[in-house]
């Protein structure tokens, strides 16, 4: 993405996790591409050091909810032994910081 000419570069990037987003931020910065001026950048997870440097806009997952559901599923599986796997979806929460504000 950083190697593309200005007119061929995306306006924004959503990375699968914050560590990847921080790596993308570093690569863009080293090439003189401004975040968020040239490319808006979002991460996923909201790790503790996401606010460092150019504060990273993140999609947050609530760890407490995930842990609570995981424990409930483990207890249910232990109780009946033959339970079927369950698909659980969690609502992500966007948390805006400077990497997406123009």
Backbone as CSV, one residue per row, in Angstrom:
resi,resn,N_x,N_y,N_z,CA_x,CA_y,CA_z,C_x,C_y,C_z
1,UNK,0.827,-1.189,0.000,0.000,0.000,0.000,0.871,1.252,0.000
2,UNK,1.919,1.240,0.806,2.787,2.413,0.905,3.546,2.668,-0.393
3,UNK,3.793,1.624,-1.161,4.558,1.766,-2.395,3.704,2.267,-3.564
4,UNK,2.413,2.260,-3.407,1.536,2.714,-4.498,1.619,4.228,-4.666
5,UNK,1.435,4.695,-5.911,1.403,6.147,-6.116,0.190,6.758,-5.422
6,UNK,0.273,8.028,-5.119,-0.772,8.714,-4.364,-2.173,8.471,-4.908
7,UNK,-2.378,8.568,-6.203,-3.707,8.394,-6.779,-4.217,6.966,-6.745
8,UNK,-3.331,6.009,-6.508,-3.693,4.594,-6.507,-3.740,4.014,-5.090
9,UNK,-3.528,4.853,-4.108,-3.483,4.418,-2.712,-4.886,4.469,-2.111
10,UNK,-5.263,3.506,-1.265,-6.575,3.577,-0.614,-6.647,4.755,0.351
11,UNK,-7.862,5.195,0.617,-8.075,6.298,1.563,-7.930,5.843,3.011
12,UNK,-8.164,4.549,3.253,-8.139,4.036,4.615,-7.741,2.572,4.608
13,UNK,-7.270,2.106,5.766,-6.930,0.695,5.946,-7.443,0.241,7.302
14,UNK,-8.127,-0.895,7.307,-8.565,-1.545,8.547,-7.725,-2.796,8.695
15,UNK,-6.931,-2.833,9.746,-6.029,-3.959,9.975,-6.675,-4.964,10.929
16,UNK,-6.307,-6.244,10.785,-6.934,-7.302,11.575,-6.586,-7.218,13.063
17,UNK,-5.532,-6.505,13.396,-5.218,-6.274,14.807,-4.374,-5.006,14.934
18,UNK,-4.231,-4.557,16.151,-3.510,-3.309,16.402,-2.022,-3.415,16.104
19,UNK,-1.416,-4.579,16.356,0.015,-4.711,16.077,0.296,-4.556,14.589
20,UNK,-0.540,-5.130,13.747,-0.385,-4.946,12.312,-0.594,-3.479,11.943
21,UNK,-1.586,-2.837,12.532,-1.852,-1.425,12.252,-0.655,-0.558,12.645
22,UNK,-0.017,-0.879,13.742,1.163,-0.123,14.169,2.308,-0.335,13.180
23,UNK,2.454,-1.546,12.649,3.457,-1.804,11.619,3.154,-1.041,10.338
24,UNK,1.886,-1.004,9.944,1.476,-0.242,8.759,1.738,1.243,8.995
25,UNK,1.412,1.727,10.179,1.673,3.126,10.530,3.156,3.453,10.382
26,UNK,4.013,2.563,10.871,5.453,2.786,10.764,5.897,2.806,9.300
27,UNK,5.407,1.856,8.499,5.789,1.805,7.084,5.326,3.049,6.338
28,UNK,4.117,3.487,6.609,3.609,4.690,5.952,4.430,5.914,6.357
29,UNK,4.699,6.033,7.640,5.454,7.175,8.157,6.860,7.223,7.552
30,UNK,7.506,6.071,7.453,8.861,6.023,6.875,8.870,6.456,5.418
31,UNK,7.775,6.307,4.717,7.678,6.720,3.312,7.106,8.126,3.164
32,UNK,6.917,8.825,4.278,6.428,10.194,4.227,4.932,10.309,3.989
33,UNK,4.194,9.232,4.203,2.739,9.234,4.032,2.116,9.574,5.376
34,UNK,1.302,10.606,5.386,0.727,11.080,6.647,-0.527,10.304,7.028
35,UNK,-0.578,9.933,8.301,-1.766,9.313,8.898,-2.296,10.312,9.901
36,UNK,-3.505,10.788,9.746,-4.557,10.391,8.825,-4.659,11.263,7.577
37,UNK,-3.775,12.209,7.390,-3.903,13.135,6.262,-3.992,12.462,4.910
38,UNK,-3.124,11.473,4.655,-3.129,10.768,3.374,-3.906,9.455,3.438
39,UNK,-3.770,8.745,4.536,-4.442,7.452,4.724,-4.951,7.372,6.155
40,UNK,-6.241,7.098,6.311,-6.798,6.838,7.649,-6.462,5.399,8.012
41,UNK,-6.250,5.134,9.300,-5.802,3.813,9.725,-6.576,3.370,10.959
42,UNK,-7.070,2.137,10.915,-7.802,1.558,12.049,-7.192,0.221,12.412
43,UNK,-7.171,-0.059,13.702,-6.729,-1.356,14.185,-7.896,-2.093,14.811
44,UNK,-7.620,-3.280,15.310,-8.659,-4.083,15.948,-8.091,-4.684,17.213
45,UNK,-8.690,-4.438,18.328,-8.366,-4.972,19.655,-8.261,-3.887,20.720
46,UNK,-7.721,-2.730,20.384,-7.474,-1.653,21.345,-6.499,-2.096,22.435
47,UNK,-5.317,-2.509,22.005,-4.287,-2.916,22.959,-3.815,-1.706,23.757
48,UNK,-3.133,-1.959,24.846,-2.744,-0.895,25.777,-1.916,0.217,25.142
49,UNK,-1.026,-0.095,24.188,-0.196,0.971,23.618,-0.732,1.499,22.296
50,UNK,-1.997,1.234,21.975,-2.611,1.815,20.771,-2.619,3.351,20.805
51,UNK,-2.756,3.974,21.984,-2.743,5.447,22.011,-1.356,6.075,21.827
52,UNK,-0.278,5.275,21.796,1.077,5.815,21.670,1.331,6.295,20.242
53,UNK,2.303,7.172,20.063,2.639,7.684,18.736,1.456,8.448,18.159
54,UNK,1.078,8.134,16.925,-0.178,8.662,16.375,-1.265,7.798,16.997
55,UNK,-2.079,8.349,17.878,-3.076,7.524,18.564,-3.976,6.791,17.566
56,UNK,-4.007,5.479,17.696,-4.645,4.590,16.744,-6.138,4.424,17.013
57,UNK,-6.949,4.715,16.010,-8.373,4.415,16.099,-8.523,2.899,16.075
58,UNK,-9.355,2.383,16.956,-9.471,0.935,17.109,-10.925,0.483,17.132
59,UNK,-11.087,-0.782,16.826,-12.343,-1.458,17.070,-12.111,-2.269,18.339
60,UNK,-12.899,-1.980,19.363,-12.741,-2.641,20.656,-13.646,-3.855,20.764
61,UNK,-13.123,-4.867,21.381,-13.957,-5.984,21.810,-13.930,-5.960,23.327
62,UNK,-15.043,-6.303,23.933,-15.063,-6.287,25.391,-14.562,-7.633,25.906
63,UNK,-13.367,-7.634,26.441,-12.751,-8.871,26.933,-13.565,-9.507,28.043
64,UNK,-14.163,-8.692,28.895,-14.968,-9.238,29.993,-16.137,-10.057,29.454
65,UNK,-16.786,-9.561,28.406,-17.890,-10.310,27.800,-17.402,-11.620,27.199
66,UNK,-16.268,-11.575,26.530,-15.723,-12.772,25.894,-15.374,-13.819,26.952
67,UNK,-14.724,-13.389,28.008,-14.348,-14.318,29.079,-15.588,-14.902,29.738
68,UNK,-16.576,-14.070,29.990,-17.807,-14.543,30.626,-18.501,-15.609,29.784
69,UNK,-18.639,-15.353,28.490,-19.285,-16.326,27.599,-18.439,-17.595,27.494
70,UNK,-17.114,-17.450,27.409,-16.235,-18.618,27.323,-16.382,-19.514,28.547
71,UNK,-16.445,-18.915,29.722,-16.620,-19.694,30.953,-17.979,-20.393,30.942
72,UNK,-19.021,-19.682,30.551,-20.357,-20.296,30.471,-20.365,-21.482,29.514
73,UNK,-19.716,-21.337,28.355,-19.657,-22.430,27.382,-18.871,-23.627,27.917
74,UNK,-17.778,-23.360,28.613,-16.990,-24.443,29.201,-17.778,-25.195,30.268
75,UNK,-18.480,-24.463,31.106,-19.287,-25.095,32.157,-20.401,-25.933,31.537
76,UNK,-21.067,-25.393,30.513,-22.141,-26.133,29.843,-21.598,-27.397,29.182
77,UNK,-20.435,-27.305,28.551,-19.833,-28.480,27.905,-19.436,-29.522,28.936
78,UNK,-18.937,-29.075,30.075,-18.558,-30.015,31.137,-19.789,-30.690,31.738
79,UNK,-20.902,-29.974,31.822,-22.135,-30.522,32.403,-22.760,-31.597,31.537
80,UNK,-22.814,-31.387,30.206,-23.500,-32.380,29.370,-22.545,-33.194,28.502
81,UNK,-21.284,-32.880,28.497,-20.263,-33.673,27.836,-20.345,-33.769,26.320
82,UNK,-21.520,-33.803,25.740,-21.636,-33.993,24.299,-22.241,-32.809,23.591
83,UNK,-22.102,-31.631,24.128,-22.735,-30.461,23.525,-22.109,-30.124,22.177
84,UNK,-22.897,-29.547,21.323,-22.438,-29.106,20.007,-21.728,-27.757,20.150
85,UNK,-20.743,-27.505,19.295,-20.095,-26.179,19.328,-21.122,-25.075,19.087
86,UNK,-20.914,-23.972,19.735,-21.833,-22.840,19.607,-21.104,-21.659,18.989
87,UNK,-21.759,-20.999,18.051,-21.199,-19.806,17.419,-21.717,-18.586,18.182
88,UNK,-20.795,-17.768,18.665,-21.159,-16.581,19.440,-20.583,-15.356,18.742
89,UNK,-21.397,-14.346,18.548,-20.942,-13.084,17.963,-20.953,-12.001,19.035
90,UNK,-19.919,-11.179,19.029,-19.825,-10.066,19.956,-19.884,-8.770,19.172
91,UNK,-20.530,-7.796,19.721,-20.619,-6.502,19.066,-19.315,-5.729,19.294
92,UNK,-18.640,-5.349,18.225,-17.429,-4.535,18.382,-17.803,-3.066,18.572
93,UNK,-16.933,-2.333,19.226,-17.176,-0.920,19.495,-16.042,-0.083,18.916
94,UNK,-16.348,0.842,18.003,-15.288,1.701,17.483,-14.851,2.720,18.553
95,UNK,-13.558,2.979,18.612,-13.011,3.952,19.547,-12.111,4.878,18.750
96,UNK,-12.612,6.067,18.432,-11.908,6.989,17.541,-10.759,7.697,18.254
97,UNK,-9.635,7.727,17.553,-8.468,8.492,17.976,-7.930,9.217,16.749
98,UNK,-6.749,9.725,16.834,-6.201,10.623,15.808,-5.867,9.970,14.474
99,UNK,-5.801,8.659,14.364,-5.381,8.049,13.103,-6.475,8.077,12.035
100,UNK,-7.669,8.531,12.405,-8.734,8.655,11.412,-9.307,10.058,11.344
101,UNK,-8.881,10.952,12.191,-9.380,12.338,12.161,-8.541,13.147,11.191
102,UNK,-9.199,13.769,10.204,-8.444,14.537,9.209,-8.108,15.919,9.714
